[in-house]
Amino acid sequence: MKILEKTIAHAAKVLNIEVDELQLWLDQHQGITPYTQVQLLRLASKHLLDPLSDEISIMETKEGFLPFITIDGWAKLMNQHPQYAGMSLREPTESNNQLPAWMECTIYRNDRILPIVVKEYLEEVMTNHPSWQQMPRRMLRHRVIQQCARLAFGISAKEGVITEDKQTSNTEIIKSIPTEKNETTKLKEILCLSKNSYQKS
């Protein structure tokens, strides 16, 4: 337990939040092992992600409880990186109220000649999970942003790269899925460009 206490104290210092406040956040998640708590706190400290602001959270998956980076967390990771120069999203032009067959994310870095481009195909990533059935476009957008950011900034696949569809079918995501009401605000944060942003037509 001393390791957990030290990790909590370190994370609170790095994130500039009160130890008691962080402890209260951890206490609300019943059944989470000390090891998982340490995993989350180390991930939060490494990438400066605040669990109290829903930038990182805990999800129940088929493998048990695991820490994961939320879409807000990925937005922060990108925007706080000194070499981040902007992001764009692209999908097929045909609509007819049909779901996009694919979605492409492009991230620009000031220190790279070529941008990082990732395309995800709906048929390859879509599952029967309720999140995908209710919000397929949003889920596809989140997936492609996540994977592109992971490659652009060297985030390990084991570092919180867990998506909503990996939760167990009979449980809820501990961090609630954002509603349409605040979706515009979240997209504005994600698409925020630095002063040296590339202007692409």
C-alpha positions in Angstrom: 0.0 0.0 0.0 2.9 2.3 0.5 3.6 2.2 -3.2 0.0 3.3 -3.9 0.2 6.1 -1.4 3.4 7.3 -2.9 2.0 7.1 -6.4 -1.1 9.1 -5.4 1.0 11.8 -3.8 3.3 12.0 -6.8 0.3 12.2 -9.3 -1.4 14.9 -7.2 1.8 17.0 -7.2 2.3 16.6 -10.9 -1.3 17.3 -11.8 -1.5 20.1 -9.2 -4.5 18.7 -7.4 -5.2 17.9 -3.8 -4.2 14.4 -2.6 -7.6 14.0 -0.8 -9.4 15.0 -4.0 -7.6 12.4 -6.0 -8.2 9.8 -3.3 -11.9 10.5 -3.4 -12.0 10.0 -7.1 -10.3 6.6 -6.7 -12.6 5.6 -3.9 -15.7 6.1 -6.0 -14.6 3.2 -8.2 -15.4 0.1 -6.2 -13.5 -3.2 -7.0 -10.5 -1.5 -8.6 -7.3 -3.3 -7.6 -4.3 -1.2 -6.2 -2.3 -2.3 -9.2 -4.9 -0.8 -11.6 -4.9 2.4 -9.6 -1.1 2.6 -9.8 -1.3 2.0 -13.6 -3.8 4.8 -14.0 -1.9 7.2 -11.8 1.4 6.6 -13.6 -0.3 7.1 -17.0 -1.9 10.3 -15.7 1.4 11.6 -14.4 3.3 10.7 -17.5 0.9 12.5 -19.9 -0.4 15.2 -17.5 -4.0 13.9 -17.7 -6.4 14.9 -15.0 -8.9 12.2 -14.0 -11.1 14.8 -12.3 -11.6 16.4 -15.7 -12.4 13.1 -17.4 -9.2 13.1 -19.4 -8.4 9.6 -18.1 -10.6 7.1 -16.5 -11.2 3.4 -15.7 -13.2 1.0 -17.9 -14.5 -2.5 -17.1 -13.4 -4.8 -20.0 -13.3 -8.5 -20.6 -9.8 -8.5 -19.2 -11.0 -6.7 -16.0 -10.7 -3.0 -15.0 -8.2 -1.0 -17.1 -7.2 2.6 -17.3 -8.0 4.4 -20.6 -7.5 7.8 -22.2 -10.8 9.5 -23.0 -11.4 11.6 -26.2 -10.8 14.7 -24.0 -7.5 13.2 -23.0 -6.4 12.6 -26.6 -7.4 16.1 -27.4 -5.2 17.4 -24.6 -2.3 15.1 -25.6 -2.3 16.6 -29.1 -2.8 20.2 -28.1 -0.2 20.3 -25.4 2.5 18.7 -27.6 5.0 21.4 -28.7 5.2 20.0 -32.3 1.5 19.7 -32.9 0.5 21.8 -35.9 -3.1 20.8 -36.6 -5.4 18.0 -37.5 -8.0 17.4 -40.2 -10.6 14.7 -40.7 -11.9 13.3 -44.0 -14.6 10.9 -45.0 -16.3 9.8 -48.3 -18.2 12.6 -50.1 -21.3 10.5 -50.9 -23.9 10.7 -48.2 -27.5 9.7 -48.8 -27.8 9.3 -45.1 -25.6 6.3 -45.2 -22.7 5.6 -42.8 -19.3 6.5 -44.0 -17.3 3.5 -45.2 -14.2 5.0 -43.8 -12.7 8.0 -42.0 -9.3 9.5 -42.3 -7.3 11.5 -39.8 -4.3 13.7 -40.7 -2.1 15.2 -38.0 0.6 17.7 -38.9 3.8 18.2 -36.9 6.1 21.2 -37.2 9.2 19.0 -37.1 8.0 16.6 -39.9 8.0 17.1 -43.6 5.1 14.7 -44.2 2.0 14.5 -42.0 0.8 11.4 -40.3 -2.2 9.9 -42.0 -4.4 7.1 -40.7 -7.6 5.7 -42.3 -10.0 3.4 -40.4 -12.7 1.4 -42.2 -16.1 1.1 -40.5 -16.5 -2.6 -41.4 -13.2 -3.5 -39.8 -13.8 -1.7 -36.4 -17.5 -1.6 -35.9 -18.9 -4.0 -33.3 -22.2 -5.0 -31.9 -21.5 -2.8 -28.8 -24.3 -0.3 -28.0 -22.0 2.6 -28.5 -21.3 1.6 -32.1 -24.9 0.9 -32.8 -26.1 4.2 -31.4 -23.3 6.5 -32.5 -21.3 4.8 -35.3 -20.0 8.1 -36.8 -18.8 9.4 -33.5 -17.2 6.1 -32.6 -15.4 5.9 -35.9 -14.2 9.5 -35.5 -12.9 8.7 -32.0 -11.2 5.6 -33.2 -9.3 7.2 -36.1 -8.3 10.2 -34.0 -7.0 7.9 -31.3 -4.9 5.8 -33.7 -3.5 8.7 -35.6 -2.5 10.5 -32.4 -0.9 7.3 -31.1 1.3 7.1 -34.1 2.0 10.8 -34.4 3.2 11.2 -30.8 4.6 7.7 -30.0 2.0 6.6 -27.5 2.3 2.9 -26.8 -0.7 0.7 -27.6 -0.7 -0.4 -24.0 -0.8 3.1 -22.7 -4.5 3.7 -22.3 -5.4 2.9 -25.9 -8.7 1.3 -25.1 -11.9 2.1 -26.8 -15.5 2.1 -25.6 -16.3 -1.1 -27.5 -13.9 -3.1 -25.4 -16.0 -2.8 -22.3 -18.1 -5.8 -21.2 -21.5 -6.0 -22.7 -23.4 -5.9 -19.4 -21.7 -2.9 -17.8 -21.5 0.8 -18.4 -18.5 2.9 -19.2 -17.4 4.6 -16.0 -16.9 7.8 -17.9 -20.3 8.6 -19.5 -20.4 9.1 -23.2 -20.6 12.8 -24.1 -24.0 13.9 -25.3 -24.7 15.8 -28.6 -25.2 19.0 -26.5 -21.5 19.3 -25.8 -20.1 17.5 -28.9 -19.5 20.8 -30.7 -17.4 22.1 -27.8 -15.3 18.9 -27.8 -14.7 19.0 -31.5 -13.5 22.6 -31.3 -11.0 21.5 -28.7 -9.8 18.6 -30.8 -9.5 20.8 -33.9 -7.7 23.6 -32.2 -4.7 24.5 -34.2 -1.4 26.1 -33.1 -0.1 29.4 -34.5 2.1 27.5 -37.0 -0.8 25.4 -38.3 -0.6 24.1 -41.8 -3.4 25.4 -44.1 -4.6 22.6 -46.3 -7.3 23.0 -48.9 
